[in-house]
Structure formats: C-alpha cells, structure tokens
Amino acid sequence: MSELKEEQLGEIMGGNTTVSGPIINAVVNVIKVIKDAGYSLGSGIRRISEDKLCPLE
C-alpha cells in the first residue's frame, strides 16, 4: 500500500449509500399493487353508485 497525501484523503469514498436494484423493484411493485387496488375499488364504487352491477342469479 502506498501512503496518501492530504489532498487525496478527502476523495476517499466508502460504504454503500446507494439504493440497490432489487429494493427499487420491490418499491415499484408495491406501488403497482396499490394503484391496481385503487382502480378496482374506484370501479366498484362507480358501478354501485350507477347501479350497474351484474346479477348474481
């Protein structure tokens, strides 16, 4: 190993401070599930309020 000069010490970076790909993918998937649930809930509310439900018989 070589010795570092005082100016080079400020340029040392370490650790992992970035968000990794799998974490981003998991967050995106959670957002998609919440969005789809919102669409389904909104569609159900609209169909109930407009009395356009399919008969169960």
N, C-alpha and C positions, 0 to 999 in steps of 0.2 A: 504494500500500500504506500501511496505517496502522501506527503503532507499537503494540506490545503492551505492556500493563502487566505487572508482575512476577507478579501472580496468574494472568494468562492464560497465561503461559509453561508452567506445569505442566499445562495442559489440552491441549497440543499432542500430537496422535497422528499417527503416520506409518507408512508401510510396510504390508505385507500379512502379518499374522501369523495369519490365519485359514486353515483348510483349505478349499479350493475344492470345488465340487460334483463335478467330474469325478474328483478324487482319491478322494473318498468313494465314488463309484460304482465305481471300479476296485477299491478295497479290498473292498467288498461283493461284487463279482463273484468275486474270488479266494476269499473265504470260502465262497461258494456252491459253487464248483468243488471245494474241499477237502471240504466237507460231503457233496456227492454222491459223491465218490470214496470217502469213508469208508463211506457207505451201501452202495455197490457191493462194496467189499472185505468188509465185515461180512456181507453177504448171501451172498457167495461162500464165505466161511469157514463160515457156518452150513450152507449146502447141502452142502458137502463133509463136514462132521462128522456130518450127519444122513443121509448117503448118499442124497441126493435130487437127483442130477444127471441131466440129460436125456441119453439115449444119443446117441452121435454117428452111429450107423448108421442 
